[in-house]
Amino acid sequence: MATGDMIERVLDILTLLADHPQGLPISDISRQLDLPKSAVHRLLAVLVGRGLAGQDEYSQRYRMTVKLAAIGFRFLAASGITEICQPSLDRLAARTGELVRLALLENDALIWIARAQGSLSGLRYDPDMGQAVVLHATATGKAWLATLDDAQAVALVKARGFVVPARFGRPIVRDEASLLAELALTRARLRHFHRGRRARHVRGQLRHFRPANTPCDRHHQRRRSGGETPLAKIAAIAPDLQATAAEIADLWPSRKVMQATMGLAPLKASNG
């Protein structure tokens, strides 16, 4: 196997294992990736040797370790992204009493990178940190998709599939037709807010901003653990949400981080 092909297959295995935290037997990995078991075994041995994967002693299933996630969070910590943005998120969460999360848009995927909890009723477990936003099954994802044209939105969702994590329950969007219907509804809600001046520049329950000359878009969501937030409250907290988005946009260090840590020119900003 050529080096380039081997790297691609290793990344395919990591991606597959990331979607199956309970682990997978080598036969399932082989079948899903259409690779010989012998090749999968060799690649898994490399991952296990580097501490990126492990094999359960009893079930013989292979699963990811937390090492890769730790590497990612180590980069975020070193870059200063979370430290710079966290105080703004904390203030917004305290003012609204809501769960506030920050997502980064990169390579046509939204990734949760920071959070703040405003509710005082107890800690909320948030399993999504570091995970990609499920575009067709979350308010954040649908709000961003609604800013794209239908063809682009459908292509992005189809590339990932219409599946959702089990904890999401039965999804509203299950195919292209239901996706287009949901996006039309989301856009109608946006028009309603703009006409009524209830939540200027707020897209559903999300604030989207892109400072000039930065490599990536950011998405900012506040979510309520008890279900959808009443329209009156959305209107009431819209000024705080907008102010926080503007504040983070001014502080955002992405361009300097990209240049300093990777030695690359900044990525071209997305049109999303």
C-alpha positions as a printed NumPy array, in Angstrom:
array([[  0.   ,   0.   ,   0.   ],
       [  1.425,   3.38 ,  -1.022],
       [  2.14 ,   5.888,   1.739],
       [ -0.544,   8.296,   0.548],
       [ -3.143,   5.539,   0.41 ],
       [ -2.137,   4.295,   3.839],
       [ -2.59 ,   7.747,   5.362],
       [ -6.026,   8.036,   3.793],
       [ -7.054,   4.631,   5.115],
       [ -5.813,   5.469,   8.616],
       [ -7.888,   8.643,   8.564],
       [-10.89 ,   6.661,   7.31 ],
       [-10.529,   4.256,  10.23 ],
       [-10.266,   7.106,  12.746],
       [-13.342,   8.776,  11.291],
       [-15.297,   5.53 ,  11.454],
       [-14.246,   4.783,  15.021],
       [-15.159,   8.328,  16.074],
       [-18.76 ,   7.547,  15.124],
       [-18.752,   4.321,  17.163],
       [-17.484,   5.079,  20.679],
       [-18.507,   1.58 ,  21.795],
       [-15.962,   0.197,  19.344],
       [-16.164,  -2.021,  16.276],
       [-14.889,  -5.512,  15.483],
       [-12.269,  -5.684,  12.786],
       [-14.748,  -7.44 ,  10.455],
       [-17.118,  -4.445,  10.586],
       [-14.304,  -1.992,   9.931],
       [-13.162,  -4.08 ,   6.987],
       [-16.685,  -4.299,   5.565],
       [-17.617,  -0.641,   6.012],
       [-14.378,   0.642,   4.512],
       [-14.16 ,  -2.093,   1.873],
       [-10.656,  -3.06 ,   2.925],
       [ -9.059,  -6.479,   3.425],
       [ -8.963,  -7.577,   7.051],
       [ -5.218,  -7.993,   6.843],
       [ -4.763,  -4.359,   5.806],
       [ -7.153,  -3.135,   8.504],
       [ -5.27 ,  -5.174,  11.101],
       [ -1.943,  -3.621,  10.099],
       [ -3.333,  -0.081,  10.22 ],
       [ -5.026,  -0.662,  13.548],
       [ -1.749,  -1.947,  14.925],
       [ -0.162,   1.404,  14.019],
       [ -2.976,   3.326,  15.707],
       [ -2.788,   1.168,  18.81 ],
       [  0.981,   1.581,  18.916],
       [  0.608,   5.37 ,  18.864],
       [ -2.084,   5.331,  21.525],
       [ -4.794,   6.615,  19.176],
       [ -6.828,   3.403,  19.344],
       [ -7.221,   0.486,  21.686],
       [ -8.657,  -3.029,  21.649],
       [-11.025,  -4.248,  24.328],
       [ -9.613,  -7.291,  26.016],
       [-12.916,  -9.168,  26.146],
       [-14.971,  -8.087,  23.112],
       [-11.923,  -7.623,  20.849],
       [-13.559,  -4.445,  19.512],
       [-11.365,  -1.556,  18.48 ],
       [-12.186,   1.946,  19.664],
       [-10.598,   5.363,  19.649],
       [ -8.837,   6.651,  22.714],
       [ -9.11 ,  10.236,  23.904],
       [ -5.594,  11.03 ,  22.705],
       [ -6.68 ,  12.514,  19.374],
       [ -9.281,  14.696,  21.077],
       [ -6.663,  15.769,  23.586],
       [ -4.355,  16.811,  20.751],
       [ -7.114,  18.937,  19.258],
       [ -7.973,  20.598,  22.533],
       [ -4.284,  21.141,  23.206],
       [ -4.079,  23.092,  19.953],
       [ -7.123,  25.174,  20.921],
       [ -5.595,  25.898,  24.313],
       [ -2.239,  26.85 ,  22.797],
       [ -3.857,  29.044,  20.139],
       [ -5.747,  31.078,  22.729],
       [ -9.067,  30.712,  20.903],
       [-11.049,  29.383,  23.845],
       [ -9.359,  31.6  ,  26.433],
       [-10.083,  34.727,  24.43 ],
       [-13.695,  33.836,  23.652],
       [-14.681,  32.215,  26.957],
       [-15.254,  35.407,  28.995],
       [-17.664,  36.678,  26.337],
       [-19.553,  33.383,  26.334],
       [-19.676,  33.358,  30.148],
       [-21.139,  36.869,  30.259],
       [-23.811,  36.027,  27.689],
       [-24.729,  32.816,  29.502],
       [-25.007,  34.669,  32.818],
       [-27.212,  37.401,  31.346],
       [-29.558,  35.017,  29.522],
       [-29.533,  31.939,  31.761],
       [-28.984,  29.855,  28.634],
       [-26.468,  27.305,  27.435],
       [-24.2  ,  29.193,  25.036],
       [-21.992,  27.369,  22.564],
       [-19.482,  28.542,  19.986],
       [-18.942,  26.682,  16.73 ],
       [-16.205,  27.143,  14.156],
       [-16.936,  26.789,  10.448],
       [-14.081,  25.105,   8.647],
       [-14.062,  23.052,   5.452],
       [-17.884,  23.118,   5.204],
       [-18.308,  21.707,   8.714],
       [-19.348,  23.402,  11.944],
       [-17.374,  22.217,  14.989],
       [-18.317,  22.968,  18.598],
       [-15.249,  24.472,  20.282],
       [-16.461,  26.285,  23.422],
       [-19.428,  26.516,  25.755],
       [-20.796,  28.344,  28.795],
       [-23.721,  27.379,  30.987],
       [-26.028,  30.072,  32.288],
       [-28.499,  27.904,  34.18 ],
       [-27.952,  27.58 ,  37.92 ],
       [-30.086,  24.447,  38.203],
       [-27.105,  22.12 ,  37.873],
       [-24.338,  21.205,  35.491],
       [-25.41 ,  20.17 ,  32.043],
       [-23.542,  17.367,  30.296],
       [-22.694,  18.462,  26.787],
       [-21.443,  15.522,  24.697],
       [-20.876,  17.601,  21.571],
       [-17.696,  19.516,  22.384],
       [-15.174,  18.889,  19.643],
       [-17.826,  17.209,  17.521],
       [-19.228,  18.326,  14.197],
       [-22.637,  19.987,  14.33 ],
       [-25.314,  17.768,  12.779],
       [-26.346,  20.265,  10.131],
       [-29.827,  18.966,   9.307],
       [-30.904,  18.157,  12.867],
       [-29.872,  21.175,  14.957],
       [-31.009,  24.803,  15.098],
       [-27.44 ,  25.943,  14.497],
       [-26.966,  23.677,  11.494],
       [-30.271,  24.547,   9.858],
       [-29.78 ,  28.267,  10.463],
       [-26.429,  28.132,   8.683],
       [-27.723,  25.924,   5.871],
       [-30.516,  28.458,   5.336],
       [-27.887,  31.053,   4.4  ],
       [-26.777,  28.85 ,   1.475],
       [-28.602,  28.096,  -1.732],
       [-30.654,  24.901,  -1.772],
       [-28.274,  22.97 ,  -4.01 ],
       [-25.268,  23.685,  -1.793],
       [-27.176,  22.892,   1.402],
       [-28.487,  19.6  ,   0.041],
       [-25.043,  18.594,  -1.201],
       [-23.472,  19.21 ,   2.222],
       [-26.087,  17.143,   4.049],
       [-26.051,  14.333,   1.496],
       [-22.276,  14.094,   1.773],
       [-22.672,  13.31 ,   5.475],
       [-25.918,  11.391,   5.25 ],
       [-29.253,  11.952,   6.969],
       [-28.375,   9.841,  10.008],
       [-28.34 ,  11.382,  13.498],
       [-26.984,  10.248,  16.884],
       [-29.412,   8.094,  18.845],
       [-29.819,  10.764,  21.534],
       [-31.432,  13.08 ,  18.967],
       [-34.557,  10.938,  18.766],
       [-36.621,  10.847,  15.592],
       [-35.345,  13.551,  13.214],
       [-37.658,  15.936,  11.38 ],
       [-35.364,  15.945,   8.346],
       [-35.   ,  12.462,   6.877],
       [-34.547,  13.103,   3.149],
       [-33.997,  15.846,   0.585],
       [-37.658,  16.846,   0.433],
       [-37.991,  17.312,   4.2  ],
       [-34.66 ,  19.173,   4.292],
       [-35.826,  21.674,   1.683],
       [-39.124,  22.126,   3.529],
       [-37.304,  22.79 ,   6.818],
       [-34.927,  25.276,   5.187],
       [-37.891,  27.114,   3.638],
       [-39.484,  27.316,   7.092],
       [-36.233,  28.577,   8.621],
       [-35.922,  31.303,   5.997],
       [-39.551,  32.294,   6.561],
       [-38.817,  32.679,  10.267],
       [-35.853,  34.887,   9.443],
       [-38.023,  37.129,   7.258],
       [-40.576,  37.302,  10.07 ],
       [-37.952,  38.439,  12.558],
       [-36.553,  41.032,  10.189],
       [-39.979,  42.434,   9.325],
       [-41.044,  42.605,  12.951],
       [-37.636,  43.875,  14.156],
       [-37.873,  41.345,  16.94 ],
       [-34.35 ,  40.045,  16.634],
       [-32.268,  42.009,  14.203],
       [-29.475,  39.967,  12.622],
       [-30.484,  36.881,  14.618],
       [-30.963,  33.802,  12.5  ],
       [-33.381,  31.669,  14.43 ],
       [-31.48 ,  30.884,  17.616],
       [-28.084,  31.612,  16.125],
       [-25.861,  34.591,  15.479],
       [-23.547,  34.268,  12.495],
       [-20.63 ,  36.597,  12.021],
       [-17.569,  36.862,   9.848],
       [-15.03 ,  39.563,  10.654],
       [-13.158,  40.968,   7.687],
       [ -9.952,  39.202,   6.658],
       [-10.42 ,  36.113,   8.846],
       [-10.054,  32.543,   7.607],
       [-13.259,  31.015,   8.97 ],
       [-16.812,  31.835,   9.887],
       [-17.991,  31.52 ,  13.466],
       [-21.365,  30.456,  14.699],
       [-22.748,  31.318,  18.052],
       [-25.741,  29.494,  19.525],
       [-27.578,  29.683,  22.794],
       [-29.749,  26.708,  23.537],
       [-32.271,  25.968,  26.198],
       [-32.222,  22.557,  27.845],
       [-36.015,  22.529,  28.232],
       [-36.863,  22.811,  24.545],
       [-37.362,  25.719,  22.154],
       [-37.019,  29.216,  23.517],
       [-40.199,  31.362,  23.353],
       [-40.156,  34.033,  20.661],
       [-40.529,  36.785,  23.254],
       [-37.339,  35.682,  24.997],
       [-35.468,  35.377,  21.711],
       [-36.404,  39.   ,  21.009],
       [-35.372,  40.063,  24.502],
       [-31.906,  38.488,  24.392],
       [-31.177,  39.406,  20.762],
       [-29.278,  42.611,  21.669],
       [-27.035,  40.7  ,  24.091],
       [-26.43 ,  38.001,  21.498],
       [-25.572,  40.534,  18.827],
       [-23.249,  42.443,  21.154],
       [-21.441,  39.265,  22.175],
       [-21.012,  38.215,  18.554],
       [-19.502,  41.596,  17.72 ],
       [-17.231,  41.371,  20.753],
       [-15.898,  37.938,  19.784],
       [-15.465,  39.089,  16.191],
       [-13.194,  41.87 ,  17.426],
       [-11.206,  39.467,  19.604],
       [-11.028,  36.537,  17.199],
       [ -7.378,  35.441,  16.779],
       [ -7.781,  32.941,  13.928],
       [ -5.678,  34.711,  11.345],
       [ -2.695,  35.259,  13.641],
       [ -3.048,  31.738,  15.005],
       [ -3.047,  30.226,  11.517],
       [  0.033,  32.178,  10.495],
       [  1.99 ,  31.744,  13.721],
       [  1.295,  28.086,  14.456],
       [  1.168,  26.633,  10.981],
       [  3.342,  28.973,   8.95 ],
       [  0.63 ,  29.31 ,   6.337],
       [ -1.168,  32.174,   4.707],
       [ -4.7  ,  32.632,   6.096],
       [ -7.369,  30.512,   4.485],
       [ -9.802,  32.278,   2.203],
       [-12.982,  33.176,   4.064],
       [-15.999,  31.008,   3.341],
       [-18.968,  32.499,   1.529],
       [-21.324,  30.699,   3.931]])
